[in-house]
């Protein structure tokens, strides 16, 4: 799913958009402040977003609260059977940050099929296209 999101965000028709990848545990508030938009991805672990994504969002929340309001974001969630809690958690935090959802989240339960991969590609392409100058 990550590779499909990345492929969409870096598709040949996307121009003047620099995509920077960071693992949740290595991303910083400076990374968030320097970015014009955000693509988040997480597994649904025990009914919630991953601990790594939660830690990242906790670390950047207050340093980025006022400065990043209105910036576009998108996200995808993959779980074995239920992603409801992960969706709710991401929505709650990004709403608090004032980020603007640029596309519907991609949610997948079970093994990702071709349709899920295509939706991930579209998610990446939609967010990146919205950032083109």
HUKAQUI-V711782 format. One line per field, one symbol per residue. burial: # if it has 16 or more other C-alpha atoms within 10 Angstrom, else .. A space follows every 50 residues. Layout:
burial = ???
//
This chain:
burial = ##.#######...#.........#..###..#...##########.#### ..##.##..##..#...#..#########..##..##..##..#..#### ##..#####......##.###########.#..
//
